[in-house]
Amino acid sequence: MKRLTYIIFALILVLPLDVQAQQVNASSSEDVALLFYKTGSAIPNFTSWIEETPEYHHTPWAKREKKMRAEKNKLALRYQNTSPENDLIKIKVPVELSLQIIEENTEKPIHVLSLKFVGANNIDYFPYKFMEQNIAVIPTNLKLFKNNKISKKKFIAIKPLAEKARNNIFSAIIELQAQNVDITQPYNLDGIDQWIFRTRIAIFSVFDSKNNVIWERMEPWYTSPITENLNNLYDGQYKEEPEYISSQ
């Protein structure tokens, strides 16, 4: 069952979502691999990376040396400019959104927005495959985003959208900041040897079918110009400080 979950999420990460999710470019497996190595202060074997590409295989033998040199320079420059602090891993996934009111009949009811990944209830990492290398991107703070306390005003605004959405499914974009990696050896996760890449979620955004951010949470330790622009655009309608609710 765990292996099936791995396959489901591996497919989700490479399949396109609705138009609203396409406004943000999801990180490619190469992006993740570069960030993995940069976080671990290790330089990848760019020669082997290039030799595995179809473009290199289709290059005539007489031009391969020049092709190799040019591609290695490109990758070296990308590696040099990669920043574990500033370059966030962007993941597009479908989520099921649900709303509930706790202690509804009291003076101070608690309005809660809950999220879970479609097709997998207990996911705790995102699998990426680059060349023959499997990388497990692990968000260490994922549980904090499963149940979120929201205002009554936001609850009322989101409720009709959730009722109209098919099966309460929305597109989400998760942006993760690199923390640390283990470059010593891969670990067996769900029957597959995978390299561990620990991250933390900086921004979690949920979109409606009209490309509007209906809910967004940005952690207080991270600031993003894009998030600030969205907040100004909607005049604070969708943005609010996060409050934590423990996950069971």
N, C-alpha and C positions, 0 to 999 in steps of 0.2 A: 504493500500500500504506500509506503514511504517512497519507494522508487517511482511509483506512478505519480505521486505528488511532484517529485523532481521533474519528471517529463512534462507534466501539465504546465509548470511554471517556466520551464525552459522554452516551451512553445509560446506561452503568453508574452514572453519578453521579446520575441522576434516577430510577432504578428501585429499588424496595424490595428489601432482602435478607431473610435469615431473621430470626426474631423476636429473636435475641440482638443483632443490629445495630440493631434498632429501639429498644433501650433508650437509645441516645444519638441526639440530634437532629443529623443531618448539616447542615452549613452550606448555606444556600440560595444561589442565584446573587446575590440581593440582599445577603445577608450579605457575600459575597465582594466585591461591588462597593463597598459602604460601606467595608470594610476597605482595599480598594485605594486609594480616594480619601483616606482618613484617613492611611494610610501615606505617601502622596505629598503630604500637607498641601494638598490641593486640595478645594474644595467642589463637589459635583456639581450639575448642573442639575436640582433636584428637581421643577421645574415640568414638564419634559419627561418625567421618570419617571412622574409622576402621570397626565399626559395619555395615556400609553400603556396604562394599566391598564383592564381591562374594567369595574371598579367605577366609574371616573370616566365612562366612555362611557355607562354605564347610569344615571348620575345625571341627573335632569331639569335643563334649562338654568337654571331659576330657582334651583337649589340648588348649582350647580357652584362658584360663588365660595366659598361656605361650605365645601364639600367640599375644595376646593383648599387653603384656609387651614388646615383641620384636618389634612389629610394632610401638608402641608409642615411643620407644627409637629411632627408625629410623627417624620418623617424627620430633621428638624433635631436633635431630642432624641436619636434613635438615633445619629446621626453624632457628636454631642457626647460621648456615653457610650461610643463605640467606642474600644477600646484596642488598638493594634497589638502591644503587649507581652503583654497578658493575654488577649485574645480570639483563641483558636486556631481555625483553619479545620479543621473536622471532616469527614473524607471516609470514606465506607463503600465498601469494595471487596471482591470475592472474590479470594482468593489461593490459590495452590497451594503447599502446604508439603511439603518433602522433608527427610529426615534422612540423614546419612552420617557415617561414622567415618573420619578421616584417620589414617594410620599406625596402623592397627588392631592390628598385631602387635608394637607397641613397648610400652615400659613406660609411656609417657604418650600414649595415643591422644587425638586431638582430636575432640570431638563437635560436629557442625555442623548447624544448622537453617537451611535455605535457603528463601527466599520469592520467588515471581514472580507477577506479575499475570495473572489468567486472561484469555485472549484477546489478550494483547499482551505480548511478551517485552522489548521495548526502549523502553517508555514512559519519558519523562523529564519529563513535565509533565501536569497535569490541566486540561482545558479547561472553562471556564464561559462561558455566554452569558447576558448580562443586557441586556434590550431589544435594541439592535442592536450591542452592544459585546461582543466576544470577549476574555476574559481568560485568559491562560495562567498557571496557578499552578505555579511551578517549585520543587520541593524540591531545594535545592542539595546536600543530604547524602543523597540517596536511595540511592546506591550502597553506603553504609555499612550499610544494612539488608538487603541481599540475602543475605549469608552471615554467620551469627552463631554464635560459639562459645558453647556451653552446657555445663552440667555433665552428668556421667554420670547423675546422679539425675534431672535434668530430661529427658534423652534417653529414659530408661527410662519415665518417666511419659507422655511425649507419643507414643511409638512406637505403642502400641495404639490410640490415638485416630486417628493418621494412617492406620493400617491399616483402621480401620472407616469412615473418611470416604470418601464417594464421590469417586473421582478425586483424593483428597487435597486436596479443596477446603474451605476454611474462610472464614468471614467475618472481615474485618479492619476496624479503625478506625484511621485515620491522623490525627494531630493536628499541625497545622503552625503555626509562629509566623511572623508577617510579618517580613521583613527590609527590602526596599526595592522600589520600583516605578520604572518609566520612564513618566512621564506626557507625554513630549514627542511620542511617535509610536508607532503600533503596528508590529510586525514580522511579516513573513510566515513563519509556521510551518506546515508541511504544507499549503501552498497557501491558507492563511487568514490574514488580517490579525488579529493578536492583540496585546493589551497585556500587557507582561511584568510579572509579579508574583513576585518572588523570595521564597522562604520557606525555613524549615528544619524538619525533622521533630523535634518534641519528644517525642512518644509514638507508639509503634506497638504495637497490641494485636491479638492473634489469639484468636478465640472458638471453642469447640466447639459442638456442636448443643444442648447443655444450658445455654447462656448462661454458661459458665465461661470465664474468661480462662486459656487454656492457656500463653500466652507473652506477655510484655509487656516492652518495652524503653523506658525513659525516659532521655533524655540527661541527663548530670550537671549541665548548666547550667540545667536546668529542674526546678522542683518543682511538684507538683500535689496538692492535697488529695484529689482523687478517686483518684489512684494510690496515695497513702498509705493510704486506707481499704481499697482492694482488697488491698494488701499485708498489712495487718493481718488482713483477713478470711480470707485463705488462709495466714496465718502464714508468709509468705515462700516458699511452695511454688512459686509461679510467677515471683516477682520476683527478679532478680539483676542485678548490675552488668554492663553491656555490655562485650563484648570484640570488637575489630574484626578482621575477616578481609578481606583485600583481594579485590576483585572483578576477575575477568578481563574 
